[in-house]
Amino acid sequence: MMIGKLAISGVLATAFSLLMAGAMAQTASQSPRVAQALTADDLAARPPVVARPARPPRRVRVYPRDQAQPDDVYPRYYPGPNAVRVCNASYAQEYRPSGTVIVPHMTCVWRRG
């Protein structure tokens, strides 16, 4: 039993020492670095920057609607000048993961007036 514990601790110590050897920090170079400014000759030696031609603006076609239609009205047609919107409101059960809940439901239709 004691030999097994020593063998396991020896393997773990060897693995840990190998991991620590790979994690050593790198040393910085001792020579100082100096920044150099570009001279006019260096700038003249560079190739010139070629500008791309400008693109024309994109055209978006806009078509006018015959009539403005609200988004909450179904069906989407013009029922006539004297139409009346008739709505029926009720409560309904909905089955959800948290449990059954009762929620309001409303259906609307256009009737000729």
C-alpha positions as CSV (number, residue, x, y, z in Angstrom):
1,M,0.0,0.0,0.0
2,M,2.8,2.4,0.9
3,I,4.7,1.6,-2.3
4,G,1.6,2.4,-4.4
5,K,1.3,5.8,-2.7
6,L,5.0,6.6,-3.3
7,A,4.7,5.6,-6.9
8,I,1.6,7.8,-7.5
9,S,3.3,10.7,-5.7
10,G,6.4,10.2,-7.8
11,V,4.4,10.3,-11.0
12,L,2.5,13.4,-10.0
13,A,5.7,15.2,-8.9
14,T,7.3,14.3,-12.3
15,A,4.2,15.6,-14.2
16,F,4.1,18.8,-12.2
17,S,7.8,19.5,-12.7
18,L,7.4,19.0,-16.5
19,L,4.4,21.4,-16.5
20,M,6.3,24.0,-14.5
21,A,9.3,23.8,-16.9
22,G,7.1,24.8,-19.8
23,A,5.6,27.7,-17.9
24,M,8.9,29.7,-17.4
25,A,8.8,33.4,-18.4
26,Q,10.8,34.7,-21.2
27,T,13.5,37.3,-20.5
28,A,13.4,40.7,-22.2
29,S,16.3,41.7,-24.5
30,Q,18.9,43.9,-22.8
31,S,19.4,46.3,-25.8
32,P,17.2,49.4,-25.8
33,R,15.0,50.0,-28.8
34,V,15.0,53.4,-30.5
35,A,12.2,54.8,-32.6
36,Q,13.2,56.4,-35.8
37,A,11.3,59.1,-37.7
38,L,10.6,58.8,-41.4
39,T,12.4,61.2,-43.6
40,A,11.2,62.8,-46.9
41,D,13.3,60.3,-48.9
42,D,11.6,57.4,-47.1
43,L,8.2,58.8,-47.9
44,A,9.1,59.4,-51.5
45,A,10.3,55.8,-51.9
46,R,6.8,54.5,-51.0
47,P,4.4,53.7,-53.8
48,P,1.6,56.2,-54.2
49,V,-1.8,55.4,-52.8
50,V,-4.3,54.9,-55.6
51,A,-7.8,56.1,-54.7
52,R,-10.6,53.9,-55.9
53,P,-13.3,55.6,-58.0
54,A,-16.3,56.6,-56.0
55,R,-19.4,54.4,-56.5
56,P,-22.6,56.0,-57.5
57,P,-25.3,56.1,-54.7
58,R,-27.7,53.2,-54.7
59,R,-31.1,53.7,-56.1
60,V,-34.1,52.5,-54.0
61,R,-37.4,52.5,-55.8
62,V,-40.3,53.7,-53.7
63,Y,-43.8,52.9,-54.8
64,P,-46.7,54.8,-53.2
65,R,-49.5,52.9,-51.6
66,D,-53.0,53.4,-52.8
67,Q,-54.3,53.7,-49.2
68,A,-52.7,53.6,-45.8
69,Q,-53.5,50.3,-44.1
70,P,-53.2,49.8,-40.3
71,D,-51.3,46.8,-39.2
72,D,-53.8,45.5,-36.7
73,V,-56.8,45.2,-39.0
74,Y,-57.7,41.9,-40.6
75,P,-58.7,41.3,-43.4
76,R,-56.8,43.9,-45.3
77,Y,-59.2,45.3,-47.8
78,Y,-61.3,48.4,-48.1
79,P,-64.8,47.4,-46.9
80,G,-66.5,50.7,-48.0
81,P,-67.1,54.2,-46.8
82,N,-69.7,53.4,-44.1
83,A,-68.0,50.2,-42.7
84,V,-68.0,49.5,-39.0
85,R,-65.5,47.4,-37.2
86,V,-67.1,44.9,-34.9
87,C,-64.9,43.2,-32.3
88,N,-65.6,40.1,-30.1
89,A,-63.6,39.8,-26.9
90,S,-63.4,36.7,-24.8
91,Y,-61.1,34.7,-22.5
92,A,-59.4,31.5,-23.6
93,Q,-57.2,28.9,-21.8
94,E,-53.6,28.5,-23.0
95,Y,-51.4,25.6,-22.0
96,R,-47.9,26.7,-21.1
97,P,-44.9,24.9,-19.5
98,S,-45.5,26.8,-16.3
99,G,-49.2,25.8,-16.2
100,T,-52.5,26.6,-17.7
101,V,-53.3,30.3,-17.9
102,I,-56.4,32.3,-19.0
103,V,-55.6,35.1,-21.5
104,P,-57.9,37.6,-23.3
105,H,-58.5,37.1,-27.0
106,M,-60.0,39.6,-29.4
107,T,-61.2,39.0,-33.0
108,C,-62.4,41.9,-35.2
109,V,-64.2,42.0,-38.5
110,W,-65.5,44.8,-40.8
111,R,-69.3,45.0,-41.3
112,R,-71.0,47.2,-43.9
113,G,-72.8,50.0,-42.2
